[in-house]
């Protein structure tokens, strides 16, 4: 894969993931027709390549290199594994008490080395 091909794939994959996170209708479209959904982002696969979507990746950070390798090897392995990590909605995320204590109006109170512009 050339650097240009890699950049094109990474850009398309990034847009795809962001859209799935932002729009429940796109998430459903991905589940209904993964191959067609990929094609909508310019990611064409031959008919003999299976598409497997992995949504819930627990205890692991998404690894872009693994995704790039899966795309590169899809023709020879016959399978493209599309990793789309689930996104925990912010409204459902909870902060621990010590995390709440460390946040003051979006600023870290431990950084008091200078006067913020809002105080001048």
MMTF fields as JSON, N, C-alpha, C and O atoms, coordinates in Angstrom:
{
  "mmtfVersion": "1.0.0",
  "mmtfProducer": "UNKNOWN",
  "numBonds": 479,
  "numAtoms": 480,
  "numGroups": 120,
  "numChains": 1,
  "numModels": 1,
  "chainsPerModel": [1],
  "groupsPerChain": [120],
  "chainIdList": ["A"],
  "bondAtomList": [4, 2, 8, 6, 12, 10, 16, 14, 20, 18, 24, 22, 28, 26, 32, 30, 36, 34, 40, 38, 44, 42, 48, 46, 52, 50, 56, 54, 60, 58, 64, 62, 68, 66, 72, 70, 76, 74, 80, 78, 84, 82, 88, 86, 92, 90, 96, 94, 100, 98, 104, 102, 108, 106, 112, 110, 116, 114, 120, 118, 124, 122, 128, 126, 132, 130, 136, 134, 140, 138, 144, 142, 148, 146, 152, 150, 156, 154, 160, 158, 164, 162, 168, 166, 172, 170, 176, 174, 180, 178, 184, 182, 188, 186, 192, 190, 196, 194, 200, 198, 204, 202, 208, 206, 212, 210, 216, 214, 220, 218, 224, 222, 228, 226, 232, 230, 236, 234, 240, 238, 244, 242, 248, 246, 252, 250, 256, 254, 260, 258, 264, 262, 268, 266, 272, 270, 276, 274, 280, 278, 284, 282, 288, 286, 292, 290, 296, 294, 300, 298, 304, 302, 308, 306, 312, 310, 316, 314, 320, 318, 324, 322, 328, 326, 332, 330, 336, 334, 340, 338, 344, 342, 348, 346, 352, 350, 356, 354, 360, 358, 364, 362, 368, 366, 372, 370, 376, 374, 380, 378, 384, 382, 388, 386, 392, 390, 396, 394, 400, 398, 404, 402, 408, 406, 412, 410, 416, 414, 420, 418, 424, 422, 428, 426, 432, 430, 436, 434, 440, 438, 444, 442, 448, 446, 452, 450, 456, 454, 460, 458, 464, 462, 468, 466, 472, 470, 476, 474],
  "bondOrderList": [1, 1, 1, 1, 1, 1, 1, 1, 1, 1, 1, 1, 1, 1, 1, 1, 1, 1, 1, 1, 1, 1, 1, 1, 1, 1, 1, 1, 1, 1, 1, 1, 1, 1, 1, 1, 1, 1, 1, 1, 1, 1, 1, 1, 1, 1, 1, 1, 1, 1, 1, 1, 1, 1, 1, 1, 1, 1, 1, 1, 1, 1, 1, 1, 1, 1, 1, 1, 1, 1, 1, 1, 1, 1, 1, 1, 1, 1, 1, 1, 1, 1, 1, 1, 1, 1, 1, 1, 1, 1, 1, 1, 1, 1, 1, 1, 1, 1, 1, 1, 1, 1, 1, 1, 1, 1, 1, 1, 1, 1, 1, 1, 1, 1, 1, 1, 1, 1, 1],
  "groupList": [{"groupName": "UNK", "atomNameList": ["N", "CA", "C", "O"], "elementList": ["N", "C", "C", "O"], "formalChargeList": [0, 0, 0, 0], "bondAtomList": [1, 0, 2, 1, 3, 2], "bondOrderList": [1, 1, 2], "singleLetterCode": "X", "chemCompType": "L-PEPTIDE LINKING"}],
  "groupTypeList": [0, 0, 0, 0, 0, 0, 0, 0, 0, 0, 0, 0, 0, 0, 0, 0, 0, 0, 0, 0, 0, 0, 0, 0, 0, 0, 0, 0, 0, 0, 0, 0, 0, 0, 0, 0, 0, 0, 0, 0, 0, 0, 0, 0, 0, 0, 0, 0, 0, 0, 0, 0, 0, 0, 0, 0, 0, 0, 0, 0, 0, 0, 0, 0, 0, 0, 0, 0, 0, 0, 0, 0, 0, 0, 0, 0, 0, 0, 0, 0, 0, 0, 0, 0, 0, 0, 0, 0, 0, 0, 0, 0, 0, 0, 0, 0, 0, 0, 0, 0, 0, 0, 0, 0, 0, 0, 0, 0, 0, 0, 0, 0, 0, 0, 0, 0, 0, 0, 0, 0],
  "groupIdList": [1, 2, 3, 4, 5, 6, 7, 8, 9, 10, 11, 12, 13, 14, 15, 16, 17, 18, 19, 20, 21, 22, 23, 24, 25, 26, 27, 28, 29, 30, 31, 32, 33, 34, 35, 36, 37, 38, 39, 40, 41, 42, 43, 44, 45, 46, 47, 48, 49, 50, 51, 52, 53, 54, 55, 56, 57, 58, 59, 60, 61, 62, 63, 64, 65, 66, 67, 68, 69, 70, 71, 72, 73, 74, 75, 76, 77, 78, 79, 80, 81, 82, 83, 84, 85, 86, 87, 88, 89, 90, 91, 92, 93, 94, 95, 96, 97, 98, 99, 100, 101, 102, 103, 104, 105, 106, 107, 108, 109, 110, 111, 112, 113, 114, 115, 116, 117, 118, 119, 120],
  "secStructList": [7, 7, 2, 2, 2, 2, 2, 2, 2, 2, 2, 2, 2, 2, 2, 2, 2, 2, 2, 2, 2, 2, 7, 2, 2, 2, 2, 2, 2, 2, 2, 2, 7, 2, 2, 2, 2, 2, 2, 6, 6, 6, 7, 7, 7, 7, 6, 6, 1, 3, 3, 3, 3, 3, 7, 7, 7, 7, 1, 1, 7, 7, 7, 2, 2, 2, 2, 2, 2, 2, 2, 2, 2, 2, 2, 2, 2, 1, 3, 3, 3, 3, 3, 7, 7, 7, 7, 7, 7, 4, 4, 4, 7, 7, 7, 7, 2, 2, 2, 2, 2, 6, 3, 3, 6, 6, 3, 3, 6, 6, 7, 7, 1, 1, 7, 7, 4, 4, 4, 7],
  "xCoordList": [0.849, 0.0, 0.893, 1.793, 0.638, 1.426, 1.002, -0.084, 1.852, 1.46, 0.172, -0.622, -0.028, -1.253, -2.467, -3.494, -2.353, -3.454, -3.784, -4.951, -2.752, -2.953, -3.679, -4.607, -3.26, -3.89, -5.36, -6.214, -5.652, -7.031, -7.866, -8.986, -7.316, -8.045, -8.282, -9.401, -7.262, -7.383, -8.416, -9.206, -8.413, -9.386, -10.806, -11.714, -11.003, -12.335, -12.789, -13.935, -11.899, -12.227, -12.567, -13.508, -11.819, -12.067, -13.432, -14.169, -13.772, -15.092, -16.194, -17.21, -15.991, -16.968, -17.234, -18.389, -16.184, -16.343, -17.033, -17.938, -16.614, -17.227, -18.707, -19.524, -19.062, -20.47, -21.299, -22.429, -20.749, -21.466, -21.68, -22.738, -20.683, -20.824, -21.867, -22.582, -21.952, -22.809, -24.255, -25.142, -24.51, -25.834, -26.325, -25.783, -27.357, -27.888, -28.38, -28.323, -28.861, -29.313, -28.137, -28.287, -26.984, -25.797, -25.31, -24.825, -25.441, -25.078, -25.945, -25.447, -27.223, -28.129, -27.811, -27.888, -27.454, -27.084, -25.838, -25.747, -24.887, -23.682, -24.051, -23.52, -24.955, -25.361, -26.111, -25.943, -26.942, -27.743, -26.901, -27.079, -25.988, -25.239, -23.816, -23.511, -22.941, -21.575, -20.82, -20.109, -20.967, -20.253, -20.729, -19.909, -22.027, -22.569, -22.197, -21.926, -22.187, -21.818, -20.366, -20.062, -19.475, -18.072, -17.946, -17.171, -18.696, -18.639, -19.05, -18.532, -19.971, -20.395, -19.277, -19.375, -18.231, -17.055, -15.871, -14.739, -16.149, -15.092, -14.236, -13.176, -14.669, -13.904, -14.545, -15.427, -14.094, -14.647, -13.906, -12.678, -14.672, -14.1, -14.657, -15.796, -13.862, -14.364, -15.43, -15.469, -16.281, -17.408, -16.964, -17.718, -15.748, -15.294, -14.725, -14.335, -14.674, -14.176, -15.364, -16.269, -15.346, -16.37, -16.057, -14.892, -17.105, -16.941, -17.486, -18.637, -16.638, -17.05, -16.887, -15.801, -17.977, -17.957, -17.797, -18.552, -16.799, -16.571, -16.89, -16.219, -17.915, -18.369, -17.871, -17.366, -17.994, -17.654, -16.239, -15.97, -15.339, -13.949, -13.723, -13.622, -13.643, -13.513, -12.066, -11.331, -11.683, -10.348, -9.228, -8.143, -9.479, -8.432, -8.649, -9.78, -7.583, -7.663, -7.725, -7.022, -8.568, -8.581, -7.196, -6.555, -6.75, -5.42, -5.57, -5.974, -5.244, -5.39, -4.543, -4.959, -3.366, -2.501, -3.135, -2.986, -3.842, -4.534, -5.605, -5.79, -6.32, -7.356, -6.76, -7.301, -5.649, -4.982, -4.514, -4.68, -3.937, -3.467, -4.624, -4.496, -5.75, -6.915, -7.381, -7.761, -7.354, -7.737, -6.754, -7.16, -5.471, -4.441, -4.539, -4.358, -4.822, -4.777, -6.122, -6.216, -7.156, -8.493, -8.531, -9.204, -7.817, -7.812, -7.203, -7.675, -6.16, -5.497, -6.143, -6.117, -6.719, -7.347, -8.805, -9.363, -9.432, -10.845, -11.786, -13.001, -11.243, -12.064, -11.517, -10.313, -12.416, -12.052, -12.774, -14.003, -11.997, -12.565, -12.601, -11.561, -13.809, -14.01, -14.254, -15.274, -13.307, -13.436, -14.09, -13.558, -15.244, -15.929, -16.229, -17.254, -15.327, -15.524, -16.834, -17.238, -17.49, -18.698, -18.315, -17.23, -19.216, -18.978, -19.904, -21.123, -19.342, -20.132, -20.645, -19.852, -21.957, -22.468, -22.017, -21.97, -21.688, -21.191, -22.217, -21.856, -23.481, -24.53, -24.554, -25.027, -24.051, -24.067, -22.754, -22.67, -21.749, -20.46, -20.517, -21.097, -19.918, -19.893, -18.461, -17.568, -18.257, -16.943, -16.89, -17.886, -15.732, -15.523, -15.415, -15.152, -15.617, -15.578, -14.257, -14.256, -13.13, -11.84, -11.681, -10.995, -12.315, -12.275, -13.082, -12.676, -14.224, -15.038, -14.31, -14.385, -13.608, -12.872, -11.752, -11.37, -11.228, -10.091, -10.504, -9.649, -11.787, -12.259, -12.969, -13.921, -12.499, -13.127, -13.362, -12.415, -14.607, -14.979, -14.159, -13.797, -13.873, -13.132, -11.64, -10.912, -11.162, -9.732, -9.192, -9.927, -7.945, -7.28, -6.779, -5.886, -7.331, -6.941, -5.491, -4.963, -4.843, -3.453, -2.518, -1.356, -3.016, -2.194, -2.516, -3.398, -1.81, -2.055, -0.787, -0.49, -0.051, 1.223, 1.05, 1.967, -0.109, -0.341, -1.8, -2.637, -2.092, -3.451, -4.153, -3.673, -5.282, -5.975, -6.473, -6.713, -6.62, -7.021, -8.383, -8.667, -9.219, -10.542, -10.487, -11.474, -9.375, -9.268, -8.633, -8.546, -8.201, -7.515, -8.469, -8.052],
  "yCoordList": [-1.173, 0.0, 1.234, 1.366, 2.115, 3.341, 4.288, 4.14, 5.253, 6.234, 6.987, 7.319, 7.249, 7.94, 7.044, 7.496, 5.768, 4.817, 4.666, 4.591, 4.623, 4.508, 5.738, 5.617, 6.916, 8.159, 8.215, 8.653, 7.777, 7.753, 6.799, 7.127, 5.607, 4.647, 5.2, 5.122, 5.754, 6.266, 7.397, 7.46, 8.277, 9.376, 8.834, 9.282, 7.875, 7.301, 6.542, 6.675, 5.757, 4.996, 5.934, 5.676, 7.003, 7.964, 8.625, 8.779, 9.016, 9.609, 8.607, 8.96, 7.355, 6.305, 6.143, 6.132, 6.017, 5.831, 7.038, 6.877, 8.232, 9.445, 9.514, 9.897, 9.152, 9.179, 8.149, 8.431, 6.963, 5.921, 6.365, 6.115, 7.021, 7.517, 8.628, 8.731, 9.452, 10.638, 10.384, 11.141, 9.34, 9.17, 7.731, 6.821, 7.524, 6.166, 5.529, 4.309, 6.347, 5.8, 5.211, 4.186, 5.839, 5.303, 4.034, 3.108, 4.001, 2.794, 1.619, 0.51, 1.871, 0.823, 0.426, -0.751, 1.407, 1.105, 0.223, -0.684, 0.492, -0.341, -1.77, -2.714, -1.937, -3.278, -4.008, -5.215, -3.278, -3.894, -4.33, -5.429, -3.464, -3.731, -3.192, -2.13, -3.913, -3.406, -3.126, -2.126, -3.993, -3.812, -2.539, -1.753, -2.327, -1.123, 0.128, 1.178, 0.007, 1.142, 1.54, 2.725, 0.559, 0.83, 1.504, 2.447, 1.024, 1.585, 3.054, 3.849, 3.413, 4.808, 5.732, 6.948, 5.175, 5.951, 5.735, 6.102, 5.138, 4.919, 3.706, 3.545, 2.851, 1.661, 0.445, -0.197, 0.142, -0.944, -2.247, -2.28, -3.308, -4.65, -5.558, -5.388, -6.519, -7.477, -8.357, -8.5, -8.931, -9.73, -10.973, -11.483, -11.466, -12.674, -12.396, -13.329, -11.138, -10.779, -10.6, -9.807, -11.346, -11.198, -9.983, -9.658, -9.311, -8.17, -8.592, -9.011, -8.472, -8.774, -7.491, -6.914, -7.053, -5.827, -6.199, -7.011, -5.588, -5.789, -4.466, -3.464, -4.455, -3.212, -3.01, -1.934, -3.991, -3.816, -4.27, -5.466, -3.316, -3.619, -3.215, -2.03, -4.207, -3.91, -4.054, -4.915, -3.195, -3.23, -3.134, -3.675, -2.462, -2.288, -0.972, -0.617, -0.262, 0.951, 0.549, -0.366, 1.235, 0.923, 1.159, 2.171, 0.237, 0.313, 0.526, -0.383, 1.721, 2.063, 1.157, 0.809, 0.772, -0.092, -1.453, -2.022, -1.983, -3.266, -3.121, -4.02, -1.983, -1.752, -1.628, -2.174, -0.913, -0.758, -2.122, -2.433, -2.925, -4.258, -5.141, -5.888, -5.056, -5.848, -5.454, -6.312, -4.157, -3.675, -4.181, -4.644, -4.081, -4.52, -6.007, -6.419, -6.803, -8.256, -8.871, -10.085, -8.054, -8.581, -9.421, -10.45, -8.993, -9.752, -11.128, -12.081, -11.248, -12.545, -13.422, -14.648, -12.816, -13.612, -13.914, -14.868, -13.1, -13.305, -12.695, -12.858, -11.988, -11.363, -9.987, -9.807, -9.025, -7.704, -7.516, -7.554, -7.311, -7.07, -5.561, -4.906, -5.024, -3.593, -3.34, -3.75, -2.664, -2.335, -0.964, 0.036, -0.926, 0.33, 0.303, -0.232, 0.885, 0.846, 1.496, 2.511, 0.911, 1.516, 2.785, 2.893, 3.732, 5.012, 5.114, 5.039, 5.286, 5.472, 6.905, 7.845, 7.084, 8.46, 9.222, 8.669, 10.49, 11.321, 11.41, 11.44, 11.452, 11.587, 10.39, 10.502, 9.248, 8.059, 7.839, 6.983, 8.598, 8.437, 9.103, 10.177, 8.465, 9.03, 9.273, 8.474, 10.386, 10.7, 10.279, 10.368, 9.824, 9.492, 10.786, 11.851, 10.689, 11.867, 12.626, 13.855, 11.904, 12.583, 13.253, 14.269, 12.689, 13.33, 14.625, 15.619, 14.603, 15.818, 16.91, 18.086, 16.523, 17.493, 18.161, 19.292, 17.47, 18.022, 18.945, 19.54, 19.066, 19.899, 21.128, 21.01, 22.299, 23.546, 24.365, 24.881, 24.479, 25.231, 24.818, 25.651, 23.532, 23.042, 23.234, 22.892, 23.771, 23.997, 23.065, 22.635, 22.757, 21.944, 22.886, 23.692, 22.811, 23.754, 23.608, 24.506, 22.519, 22.345, 23.218, 23.404, 23.747, 24.603, 26.057, 26.665, 26.59, 27.976, 28.795, 29.693, 28.473, 29.146, 30.544, 31.362, 30.819, 32.15, 32.494, 31.629, 33.734, 34.209, 33.994, 34.483, 33.271, 33.075, 34.41, 35.358, 34.465, 35.713, 36.198, 37.395, 35.278, 35.697, 36.468, 37.101, 36.428, 37.099, 38.476, 39.19, 38.859, 40.149, 41.261, 42.41],
  "zCoordList": [0.0, 0.0, 0.0, 0.83, -0.922, -0.987, 0.135, 0.697, 0.459, 1.483, 1.123, 2.004, -0.15, -0.585, -0.377, 0.128, -0.768, -0.575, 0.908, 1.292, 1.725, 3.167, 3.7, 4.499, 3.259, 3.722, 3.293, 4.064, 2.083, 1.6, 2.44, 2.832, 2.719, 3.55, 4.948, 5.456, 5.575, 6.94, 7.005, 7.947, 6.022, 5.998, 5.857, 6.558, 4.957, 4.758, 6.004, 6.433, 6.575, 7.784, 8.942, 9.692, 9.089, 10.164, 10.001, 10.975, 8.771, 8.512, 8.822, 9.421, 8.414, 8.647, 10.138, 10.565, 10.926, 12.371, 13.004, 13.822, 12.633, 13.192, 12.836, 13.674, 11.612, 11.206, 11.954, 12.354, 12.143, 12.888, 14.333, 14.912, 14.913, 16.28, 16.371, 17.368, 15.341, 15.388, 14.984, 15.378, 14.212, 13.624, 13.771, 13.144, 14.605, 14.782, 13.476, 13.323, 12.541, 11.257, 10.482, 9.817, 10.559, 9.874, 10.564, 9.913, 11.87, 12.613, 12.148, 11.954, 11.974, 11.496, 10.057, 9.705, 9.225, 7.843, 7.792, 6.965, 8.674, 8.755, 9.11, 8.524, 10.061, 10.482, 9.372, 9.198, 8.617, 7.551, 6.353, 5.829, 5.925, 4.692, 4.809, 4.264, 5.514, 5.718, 4.421, 4.324, 3.43, 2.162, 1.467, 0.992, 1.403, 0.787, 1.563, 0.98, 2.888, 3.731, 3.464, 3.329, 3.39, 3.07, 1.703, 1.542, 0.736, -0.615, -0.609, -1.393, 0.266, 0.381, 0.833, 0.673, 1.387, 1.82, 0.878, 1.19, -0.27, -1.252, -0.965, -1.57, -0.061, 0.308, -0.357, 0.214, -1.562, -2.369, -2.098, -2.027, -1.95, -1.781, -2.856, -3.291, -3.282, -4.263, -3.597, -2.375, -4.427, -3.928, -3.152, -2.324, -3.413, -2.738, -1.343, -0.641, -0.94, 0.39, 1.332, 1.068, 2.43, 3.461, 4.319, 4.546, 4.797, 5.699, 7.052, 7.177, 8.059, 9.43, 10.241, 10.298, 10.866, 11.659, 13.132, 13.667, 13.778, 15.209, 15.884, 15.637, 16.739, 17.348, 18.772, 19.09, 19.62, 21.033, 21.292, 21.413, 21.375, 21.665, 23.113, 23.429, 23.988, 25.404, 25.837, 25.354, 26.754, 27.353, 26.319, 26.529, 25.225, 24.215, 23.494, 23.16, 23.26, 22.477, 21.006, 20.577, 20.236, 18.804, 18.217, 18.501, 17.415, 16.827, 15.329, 14.604, 14.872, 13.464, 12.582, 11.477, 13.051, 12.238, 12.001, 10.92, 12.997, 12.824, 11.754, 10.934, 11.756, 10.757, 9.358, 8.396, 9.249, 7.953, 7.442, 6.263, 8.317, 7.915, 7.463, 6.493, 8.164, 7.767, 6.373, 5.575, 6.079, 4.752, 3.682, 2.617, 3.989, 3.042, 2.734, 1.588, 3.739, 3.595, 3.212, 3.035, 3.085, 2.809, 1.537, 1.495, 0.506, -0.749, -0.61, -1.232, 0.197, 0.34, 1.411, 1.299, 2.443, 3.502, 3.21, 3.751, 2.352, 2.043, 3.058, 2.95, 4.049, 5.082, 5.419, 5.596, 5.504, 6.004, 7.323, 7.382, 8.387, 9.705, 9.915, 9.985, 10.015, 10.213, 11.697, 12.252, 12.326, 13.738, 13.87, 13.389, 14.524, 14.813, 16.307, 16.729, 17.111, 18.558, 18.965, 18.396, 19.945, 20.488, 21.223, 21.794, 21.198, 21.852, 23.042, 22.889, 24.227, 25.433, 25.429, 25.488, 25.362, 25.361, 26.595, 27.693, 26.411, 27.502, 28.617, 29.794, 28.261, 29.267, 30.206, 31.337, 29.754, 30.589, 31.333, 32.213, 30.984, 31.64, 33.008, 33.168, 33.967, 35.309, 35.734, 35.453, 36.413, 36.95, 38.407, 39.126, 38.836, 40.233, 41.034, 40.475, 42.317, 43.188, 43.064, 43.01, 43.019, 42.898, 41.535, 41.423, 40.486, 39.174, 39.171, 38.568, 39.849, 39.953, 40.726, 40.368, 41.782, 42.598, 41.812, 42.111, 40.817, 40.087, 38.944, 38.289, 38.705, 37.607, 38.165, 38.936, 37.769, 38.18, 36.91, 36.316, 36.504, 35.309, 34.091, 33.261, 33.997, 32.843, 32.947, 32.015, 34.054, 34.239, 35.296, 36.184, 35.212, 36.221, 37.309, 37.046, 38.537, 39.584, 40.026, 40.683, 39.689, 40.09, 39.262, 39.624, 38.166, 37.315, 37.648, 37.041, 38.594, 39.002, 38.818, 39.605, 37.773, 37.565, 36.981, 37.048, 36.415, 35.872, 36.006, 36.265, 35.833, 35.93, 34.58, 33.558, 34.562, 33.284, 32.725, 33.472, 31.443, 30.805, 31.291, 31.252, 31.745, 32.186, 33.513, 33.888, 34.22, 35.515, 35.396, 36.394, 34.247, 34.114, 33.798, 33.654]
}
